[in-house]
Amino acid sequence: MTSASSDRDRLLRLLTERSFERRKVVLSSGKESDFYIDCKRTALLAEGHYLIGRLLLEAVRREAPSAVAVGGLTLGADPLASAVSLTSYLAQTPLHAFIVRKEPKGHGTGQWIEGMKALAPGAPVAILEDVVTTGASTLKAIERARLEGLEVLGAFALVDRLEGGREAVEASGHRLFTLFTREDFIP
């Protein structure tokens, strides 16, 4: 088993090599940026999935120890929730995963959250996010989870772009924990 410090270093290396690009892009927030981080490129690698699971699980267990599930807004949070849930099961401290839809299911139950059947009303959960920019998608996931009766203990992200997202999440009364910030990629 490797140490959290070496896991963090390796994950940063993978994110830098696989997910980070210096180029002009328009972000989902509508803002222009001179760099882009597509964490799915790392999260969908076997090693990346493993490292993300270990490091986010450690953060959730440390900062939100009563959480019984992890999840967030599709699509960015999907591999993260999968990684944390699998890792927690292997560590014999299982956390369920859930997925917050961007809009309700168009047929059948019309549900907003996949995985609710495994959760009791008022279940304490942690919200996961790949990259935080303005905090809008994190806040949407938090709000939807709350509307579905879940108790949100905090949000956990891989990368904070340091563009106001942390402040927006914290202004809503929730804590945001991140593994990396923009400064880890652009010193």
C-alpha positions as CSV (number, residue, x, y, z in Angstrom):
1,M,0.0,0.0,0.0
2,T,1.3,3.4,-0.9
3,S,1.3,6.5,1.3
4,A,-1.3,9.3,0.8
5,S,1.6,11.7,0.0
6,S,3.0,9.6,-2.8
7,D,-0.6,8.9,-4.1
8,R,-1.2,12.6,-4.2
9,D,2.0,13.2,-6.1
10,R,1.2,10.5,-8.6
11,L,-2.3,11.7,-9.1
12,L,-1.0,15.3,-9.7
13,R,1.4,13.9,-12.3
14,L,-1.4,12.0,-14.0
15,L,-3.7,15.0,-14.0
16,T,-0.9,17.2,-15.4
17,E,0.1,14.7,-18.1
18,R,-3.4,13.5,-19.1
19,S,-5.9,16.2,-18.1
20,F,-4.3,19.6,-18.1
21,E,-3.9,21.7,-21.3
22,R,-2.6,25.3,-21.8
23,R,-5.0,26.6,-24.5
24,K,-7.8,29.1,-24.8
25,V,-11.2,27.6,-24.0
26,V,-14.7,28.7,-23.0
27,L,-15.7,27.0,-19.8
28,S,-19.2,25.8,-18.9
29,S,-19.5,29.0,-16.8
30,G,-19.2,31.0,-20.0
31,K,-15.8,32.4,-18.9
32,E,-12.8,32.3,-21.1
33,S,-9.6,30.6,-19.8
34,D,-6.1,30.0,-20.9
35,F,-6.0,26.5,-19.5
36,Y,-8.3,23.5,-19.3
37,I,-8.5,20.5,-17.0
38,D,-10.6,17.5,-18.1
39,C,-10.4,15.2,-15.1
40,K,-12.3,12.4,-16.8
41,R,-9.2,11.7,-18.8
42,T,-7.5,10.7,-15.6
43,A,-10.5,9.4,-13.7
44,L,-11.3,6.9,-16.4
45,L,-7.7,5.4,-16.3
46,A,-7.5,2.4,-14.0
47,E,-4.7,4.0,-12.0
48,G,-6.4,7.4,-11.9
49,H,-9.6,5.8,-10.7
50,Y,-7.7,4.0,-7.9
51,L,-5.8,7.1,-6.8
52,I,-8.9,9.3,-6.9
53,G,-10.8,6.8,-4.9
54,R,-8.2,6.5,-2.2
55,L,-7.6,10.3,-1.9
56,L,-11.2,11.4,-2.0
57,L,-12.2,8.6,0.4
58,E,-9.5,9.7,2.8
59,A,-10.7,13.3,2.6
60,V,-14.4,12.4,3.1
61,R,-13.5,10.1,6.1
62,R,-11.5,12.9,7.7
63,E,-13.9,15.8,7.0
64,A,-17.3,14.2,6.9
65,P,-16.9,10.9,8.8
66,S,-20.6,10.3,9.2
67,A,-21.3,10.4,5.4
68,V,-23.0,7.2,4.1
69,A,-22.8,8.1,0.4
70,V,-21.0,10.2,-2.1
71,G,-22.2,11.7,-5.4
72,G,-22.6,14.7,-7.5
73,L,-23.7,16.2,-10.8
74,T,-23.4,14.0,-13.8
75,L,-21.1,13.6,-15.7
76,G,-18.0,15.0,-13.9
77,A,-18.8,13.4,-10.6
78,D,-19.8,10.0,-11.9
79,P,-16.4,8.4,-12.1
80,L,-15.4,10.0,-8.8
81,A,-18.4,8.6,-7.0
82,S,-17.7,5.2,-8.5
83,A,-14.0,5.3,-7.4
84,V,-14.8,6.4,-3.9
85,S,-17.6,3.9,-3.4
86,L,-15.5,1.0,-4.7
87,T,-12.5,2.0,-2.7
88,S,-14.6,2.3,0.5
89,Y,-16.0,-1.2,0.0
90,L,-12.6,-2.6,-0.5
91,A,-11.5,-0.9,2.8
92,Q,-14.5,-2.5,4.5
93,T,-16.1,1.0,5.2
94,P,-18.7,1.1,2.4
95,L,-20.1,4.4,1.1
96,H,-22.9,4.2,-1.5
97,A,-22.7,6.2,-4.7
98,F,-25.4,8.4,-6.2
99,I,-25.7,10.5,-9.4
100,V,-27.5,13.8,-9.6
101,R,-29.1,14.3,-13.0
102,K,-29.0,17.7,-14.7
103,E,-32.8,17.3,-15.3
104,P,-35.3,14.8,-14.0
105,K,-35.5,11.4,-15.7
106,G,-37.8,11.8,-18.7
107,H,-39.7,8.6,-18.2
108,G,-40.7,6.2,-15.4
109,T,-40.2,7.7,-12.0
110,G,-39.0,11.1,-13.2
111,Q,-36.3,11.0,-10.5
112,W,-33.5,13.5,-10.1
113,I,-31.1,11.3,-8.2
114,E,-30.0,7.8,-9.2
115,G,-29.2,5.7,-6.1
116,M,-31.8,7.1,-3.7
117,K,-33.2,3.7,-2.9
118,A,-30.1,2.9,-1.0
119,L,-30.3,6.0,1.2
120,A,-32.6,6.7,4.1
121,P,-34.4,10.1,4.4
122,G,-32.0,12.6,5.8
123,A,-28.9,10.5,5.0
124,P,-25.6,12.4,5.5
125,V,-23.8,12.6,2.2
126,A,-20.7,14.2,0.6
127,I,-20.9,16.0,-2.8
128,L,-18.1,15.3,-5.2
129,E,-16.9,17.5,-8.1
130,D,-14.1,17.2,-10.6
131,V,-13.3,20.9,-11.2
132,V,-14.7,23.9,-9.4
133,T,-14.7,27.2,-11.2
134,T,-17.7,29.4,-10.2
135,G,-19.2,26.7,-8.0
136,A,-22.4,26.6,-10.0
137,S,-22.5,22.8,-10.6
138,T,-21.4,22.1,-7.1
139,L,-24.2,24.3,-5.8
140,K,-26.7,22.7,-8.1
141,A,-25.7,19.2,-6.8
142,I,-25.9,20.4,-3.2
143,E,-29.4,22.0,-3.7
144,R,-30.8,19.0,-5.5
145,A,-29.5,16.6,-2.8
146,R,-31.1,18.8,-0.1
147,L,-34.4,19.0,-2.0
148,E,-34.4,15.2,-2.2
149,G,-34.0,15.1,1.6
150,L,-30.3,14.4,2.0
151,E,-28.1,16.1,4.6
152,V,-25.1,17.5,2.7
153,L,-22.0,17.5,4.9
154,G,-19.6,19.2,2.5
155,A,-18.3,19.2,-1.0
156,F,-15.0,17.5,-2.2
157,A,-13.3,18.4,-5.5
158,L,-10.2,17.3,-7.3
159,V,-9.3,20.8,-8.5
160,D,-10.2,24.3,-7.5
161,R,-9.5,26.8,-10.3
162,L,-9.5,29.6,-7.7
163,E,-12.1,31.6,-9.7
164,G,-14.7,32.2,-7.0
165,G,-16.2,28.7,-6.7
166,R,-14.9,28.1,-3.1
167,E,-16.4,31.4,-2.0
168,A,-19.8,30.7,-3.6
169,V,-20.0,27.2,-2.1
170,E,-19.0,28.5,1.4
171,A,-21.4,31.4,1.1
172,S,-24.2,28.8,0.8
173,G,-23.1,27.4,4.2
174,H,-21.2,24.4,3.0
175,R,-17.5,23.6,3.2
176,L,-15.4,22.8,0.1
177,F,-12.3,20.5,0.3
178,T,-10.0,20.1,-2.7
179,L,-7.1,17.9,-3.5
180,F,-5.5,20.5,-5.8
181,T,-5.8,24.1,-6.9
182,R,-4.8,26.0,-10.0
183,E,-1.5,26.7,-8.3
184,D,-0.5,23.1,-8.5
185,F,-0.7,23.3,-12.3
186,I,0.3,26.9,-12.9
187,P,2.7,28.1,-10.2
